[in-house]
Amino acid sequence: MRVLGIDPGLTRCGFGVVDGTVGRNPTLVAVDVVRTDTSLEVAHRLLRLETAFEEWVAEHRPDVIAVERVFSQHNVQTVMGTAQAAGVAMLVAARHQLPVALHTPSEVKAAITGSGRADKAQVGAMVTRILRLDVTPRPADAADALALAICHLWRGAASDRLTQAADNAARLASRQRAAYALARRANTPTTAPTTAPTTAPTTAPTTASRRAHP
């Protein structure tokens, strides 16, 4: 499976692509950080990000896009820019009919380091170790994007398989119930409807008949 991890941000947006399967160390395909000019209007900065998303999807052909789930922050302006960048990433994914997986920062940290409270240095160090890199990707947005992709490979892919297995089991149970109902109908004996016997109507003797036979 190939996963494109996106660490959304309006000023710096991390991109990371990895290949791998559950139970094996993933391999690095590409990593980078796209920056937008803070002097531009927000609409033009988002357009720059959309262009970058399109280029990465077209070049690397991911199977799924993993995006950091936006959470509440004290800095409203920062969280708004993060949410806007994440929205553009999901829009591009939908345009290409690619599934989108959202992972919280604590979920990613727990998957990579074993602790949901790890700091960025710890995450970067573990990403370097997992991908067997010589140096830690810089800036931290790049390492975070790779951590998102790895997290989805290890957690999301397993969850997807469990969901698929549950769906398959449900479909099998439905077919079995339908077959059982059909067999019951086939084995149920059919009986012809019974009708009450008909009897000739009896009529009372007429008055003339009673007179004729005293």
Sequence and secondary structure as in RCSB ss.txt:
>XXXX:A:sequence
MRVLGIDPGLTRCGFGVVDGTVGRNPTLVAVDVVRTDTSLEVAHRLLRLETAFEEWVAEHRPDVIAVERVFSQHN
VQTVMGTAQAAGVAMLVAARHQLPVALHTPSEVKAAITGSGRADKAQVGAMVTRILRLDVTPRPADAADALALAI
CHLWRGAASDRLTQAADNAARLASRQRAAYALARRANTPTTAPTTAPTTAPTTAPTTASRRAHP
>XXXX:A:secstr
 EEEEEE  SSEEEEEEEE  TTS  EEEEEEEEE  TTS HHHHHHHHHHHHHHHHHHH  SEEEEE     S 
HHHHHHHHHHHHHHHHHHHHTT  EEEE HHHHHHHHHS TT  HHHHHHHHHHHTT SS  SSHHHHHHHHHHH
HIIIIIHHHHHHHHHHHHHHHHHHHHHHHHHHHHHHHS                  HHHHHH  
